[in-house]
């Protein structure tokens, strides 16, 4: 597995009206970062109407500070707030991210899931982790699972949540697919936020 930093950003209330003027500078920053391997993934978070509600990014930890300092969405107030978390990408047979022009509507779903905070939470995750990985491995091979990994409580630390991006353009389909996953049936994921997204044609390097 490869560790990096997960950045989750919440949009300002007026971001949908202003984002068009700032997006070119945002993409001009992300494009060379993706080519250099400093940006592993960057996606908008959208609601069912396709309206921008935030961003999710995976950034090389060594590049995080300079990225955040330069990010136009942060500097121009497109983001109302943001948080950074250590993150570990799962070692699965990932396919390349979707290429070509960005779709005009959402194509994927994003689940940001938090584990329980009780004393038994780590044991619950470990008890079903092998079954979870056995289920998601063929999904990664087919491209249904575009990316997944664990939110950590510290660099190199314990797993306390997950991010998973699947090729479900409808959130009900995504929820139904994850409902039977061992992380749900085993009580690992206790609080899950759901978003829609679409991929931009950035020159990402292959996932590890």
TAWOMO-V582985 format. One line per field, one symbol per residue. ss: DSSP state (H for helix, E for strand, - for the rest). A space follows every 10 residues. Layout:
# TAWOMO-V582985
ss = ???
This chain:
# TAWOMO-V582985
ss = -EEEEEEEEE E---HHHHHH HHHHHHHHHH HHHHHH--EE EEEEEE---- -EEEEEEEE- HHHHHHHHHH -HHHH---EE EEEEEEEEE- ---------- -------EEE EEEEE----- HHHHHHHHHH HHHHHHHHHH HH--EEEEEE EE------EE EEEEEE---- HHHHHHHHH- -HHHH---EE EEEEEEE--- --------
